[in-house]
Amino acid sequence: MIYLNKILPLFISPLMLVIFLLVLGIKFKSKKFTISAILVLLFCSLPIVSKQLTSYLERDYAPLQASNMDKADAIIVLSGMVKAVNTSNGYKYEFNKSVDRFFSGIELYKKNKANLIVFTRGKYPWSLGKPEGEYLKELAISYGIPESNILLTENVENTYEEAKSIKKLFPEKNSKLILVTTASHMPRALKAFQALDLNVIEYPVDFKNTSSNYTIMSFIPSAGALSETSNFVREIIGRIYYKIRYKKINFLKK
């Protein structure tokens, strides 16, 4: 069950729904299913739709300035931004769209908002290469952060495990931690950390919905919009999964 929230979105994603409808259309030779598949694909690919869904996920937050943040005991940077690629010269590590997590953590540290920066060792059994935190630590050192000021957690596979591993590093309730993660992921991360009585200050980054303006392009389907709609489905499934699996986490409370 531990990977259920990772597997379910693959089957409930908009693209899988489209494929399912197309298969039904072919099997039953029904134009209704085929037309429905096309309509679902078009709807989920509209930027105006994905924008509204993303706005819902990010509705509780706005971009913050690192210089305005209170000082804390540590900066916590959650995993989920690096992918290892196997090449002829060994593993190559590439950032995804959540790269803001890393650079925002570095910025907070360089603005003296904490003396420690913590990276989590995110790694699934099927992941290639080293745990994400180990690569980020090496990268942070190359950006001038002393190795002695960087902490790594144990290996973790989801946000709740990240929170538990941070609790082991900072068991004292009065420890103040700046939590850095993607804005759409912050509500789930915050609830996980709060469920373990961790004192965190939210620092949401990687905002997808950066403009409230609509243009003609908002009504033209795009692969990027489909990706954002799929991300919405993944995050909602993740929140539901956490509410069921981890009873202490209640998304109805702010």
Summary of the structure (lengths in Angstrom):
residues: 254
radius of gyration: 19.9
end to end distance: 26.9
largest distance: 65.2
contacts: 772
relative contact order: 0.18
helix: 49%
strand: 17%
